[in-house]
Amino acid sequence: MYKEFVKIAVAACHAAALAAAVLVTAALVLMIFNVRNFQLTAEERIFDAEYMAVGEDSPYLIKGIEPFESRQIILSMGESPGTVYISWKGDKTEPSFFRFAEDAAELPSARIRKANRKKILSGEYYRYSVKLTELIPGQSYFFEIGDGVVFDSPGSFEAPEARGDTQLLYLGDVQCGDSIEGYRRWENMTKEALRENSKIDFAVAGGDMINIPASEDQWNGFLDSCDIFSSLPLMTVPGNHEGVHSNKTYSKIFSEPDNGPDWEGCESKDDTAAEPAFYWFDYG
């Protein structure tokens, strides 16, 4: 009887240990899952109705926390419907490679191209860009950005239509200065507008996106809040806050058609004040 009791006791201990192990494993999985959710990239973030809240007292506005690190991907259009530009943030060496395809499954075998690079201001902020031509209007495309070996999660966009009705979203005077919360509220407002108007084809920003044209922090505040424009084209023009006498920083950040008229008022061939302010594109 004593031996049987010992066997039963040992069996009970094993069962208890197994149950405890299962509980610990479940807790670890839950913890990892929660951490993973907290660390979502800009491309993976899903904005539900609650996160869309834009009021001053919204519990979903993250206060006292630096903006999430993002590629600051901006999709913009060329002068013809079959042309788009894609630009993103990086450092001096990477990520400088890009590939795209009509099907996400084709990306690993797609041709890799080297992006153009421009240094922004005096820090370690660089912008990379590629120009895609001869796209099929209305066709969906998938793309990846990386160092040539490791690539980010795929993004996607639809090539601009050649004809038909057009709907656009106009955005003006974003300039939230150094207020990260202000740019977050603007981001939520923009996403809410797009959610309520799902047929919008592209957006136009009419200038004054920042207050001080040489402030990298302000440009980061604006561009970190523009992840929706990695798939919806954004067309921009400079306002007086992008540079009263020069738009050099603005022109390095955004990639847009270079088809404006000659500017007779330029004092020299190096005067770029007017070059990015005038251009045209054909849509719908």
N, C-alpha and C positions, 0 to 999 in steps of 0.2 A: 504493500500500500504506500509505503514511504517513497519507493522508487517512482511509482505512478504519479504521486503528488509532485515530485521533483520534475518529472517530465512535463506535467501540466503547467507547473510554474515557469519552466524554461520556455515552453511554447508560448505562454502568455507574455513573457518578456520579449520574445522575438516578435510577436504580433504588435506589441506596444512600440518597439523600436522601429518596425516597418512603418507603422502609422505615423510616428514622429518624423521619419525620413520623408514620407510622402508630403506631410504638412510643410516641412522645411523647403522641399523642392518646389512645392506650389507657391510658397511665399517668395522664393528666389525668382521664379518665373514671372510672378506678378510684379515684383520689384523691377526686374529687367524690362518688362513690357512697359511699365510706367516711365522708366528712365528713357526708353527708346521713344515713347510718345513725346516726352518733354524735349527731346533733342531732334525733332523732325527738321529737315532742311526746308528751305524756302519753297522748293518744288513740291514737297510732300505735305505742306501744311494745308489742312482743310478748314475752311472758315464756315462754321455753322451759323445758324440764326443768332445764337447767343453771342458768339464772338463778334458778330457784325454790329453789336450795340455800340453807339458812338457818343453817348451822353457823357458829360463831365464826370459823373459819379459811377460810370459803368465799372463793375468789378472785373471786367475782362480787359481793361486797359492795364498793361503791365507797367508799373511805376518803379523808377529807380534802377532799371535794368537796361544795359546797353542793347542796341538792336541786334537781332540775330545776324550772324555772318551769312552773306548771300553772294551769289555771283553777280548780282545786279544786272541780269540779262535784260536787254531791251531789243524788241523786235520792231523794225520800222520798214517803210516801203520805199522802193525806188520809183523812178518816174513812170515806169510801165507796170502793169499788173503782174508780169512774170518775174519781177525783181524784188527782193527783200534784202535788208541788212540785219545782221544779228551781232550785237556787241555785248561785252561783259567785262567785269572787273577781274584783275589779277595782279600779280607782282611782276618783277623784272623778267622772270624766266617762264612762268606758267600761270594758268593753263593756256597754252598757245595753239592747241590743235582742235580741229572740228571735223565732224563727219555727219552726213545726213542721208536719209533714205525714205522711200514711200511707206515702208513697213518697218516697225521696230525690230523685227527678227532679222532684218537685212543689215542692221547697223554694224555688227562685228566685221562684216566683209566689205563695208562701204569704203570708198576712197577717203583717206585722211588728208586734210588740207591744212596748211600753215596759215594762221590768222595774222592780220596786220596789227602792230602794236604802237601805242602812243603813251608817252609819259604824261601824267596829269600833275600839275603843280610841282612842288619840290619834294614830296614824300615818296613813299614806296607804292603809290597808287598808279597802276597802269590800266589802260583800256585796250581790249583786243576786239577786232571786228572782222567779219567776213561778208562778202557780197555774193548772193545767190541769184543766178539769172536763169532764164528760160524755164521757169517753173510753170506747172499746169494750173491755170486759174481754178480755184475751188478744191484743189487736191490737198489732202492732208500729208504733212511731212513730219518725220521724227528726226531729232538731232541729239548729238552728244558733244560735250566739251570736256577736254582732259589734257593730260601731259603727253599723249601719244601712246601710252601703255594702259594707264588707268583712266577711265572716263566716268563722269558723273551719271546719275540716273537720267534717262532720256527725257527731253522736253518735246513739245510738239506745237505745230502751228498749221494754219490753213492758208494756202497761197491766195492773195487778193483776187477777187472776181474781176473779170474784164467788162462786164455789163450788168445791168439790173439796178434795182433801187438800192440806195445807200443810206445807212444810219450811222451817225457818228456821235461821240460824246465829247463835248468841249469842256476843258478844265482851265481855269484861270486863277492867277494870284495864289498859288499854293503856299508860297514863302512862309514857312513856320520857323525860320531862323534856327536857333539852337535847340528848339523844343522837339525832342524825340516823340513825346506824347502827342504833340500837334501833328506830326507826320503820320503817326499811327492812326489818329482819328481820321485824317484825310484818306489814308489807305482803306480803312473800314468803310468810309462813306463811298469811295469809288467802287469798291467791291459790291456794296449794296445797290448802287445805281446800275451796275452791270448785271446783277442778279435779277433786278426788276425789269431790265430791258435786254433780254438775251439775244436780240437780233442786231445789236450794235456791231459794226464792222471794224471800226478803229476809233482811236481817241486823238484829240488834238490838244496840246498844252500851249496856251497862248503867252508863255513867258512868265517871268517872276516866279520861278520855281524855288529859288533861294533868295536870301537877302544880300549876302556878300559873295561875289563871284570867285574869290580866292580862298574861300573857306571849305576845306576838305570835309570837315565835320558836317557842314550843312548839305553838301552834295551827297555825302553818305546817308544823311537823314532822309533826303528825298528819294534817292535811288534804292535804298533798302526797303522802301515802301512801295516799290513799283514792280513787285514780282508778277503781278497779273499781266504786265506788259511783256512777259517772256513769250506769250502766246497770242496776245491781242496787240496789233500794231499801234505804236505811239508815235505821232508826228509832233515835233516841237518847233517853236521859234523863240528867239531870245527876247526878253524884255529889258527894261533899263537896269534891272537888278542883276542880269547876267553879265553886264559890263557896259557902262555908258560909252567908253572910248574904245573898248576892245571886247570881242567875244571869243578870245583865244581858248579859254578853258572850256566854255560851252561847246565850241566847235570840235574839240578833242573828245568830248564825252559822247556826243550823239552822232550817229551815222545817218546821213540823209542825202537826197539827190544834190549833186553839184551842177546845177543847170540854171542858176540865176543869171540875171543880166550883168554886163560889165558895169562896174561902179566908177563913174568918172570922178567922183569926189575923193577917191583914195589918194593920199599924199605920196604913197610909194607902192611898189608892187608887193611889199611885205605887209601892208596895212590890211588886216583881215576883219576889220570891224563890221563890214557889210556882207561879207561872203556867205555866212551861214544864215543870214536873216531873210534871204529871198531865194525861193526855189519853187518848183511846181511838181505835182504828181498826178497821174491819171488813175481814177478808181471808179468802177461802176459806170 
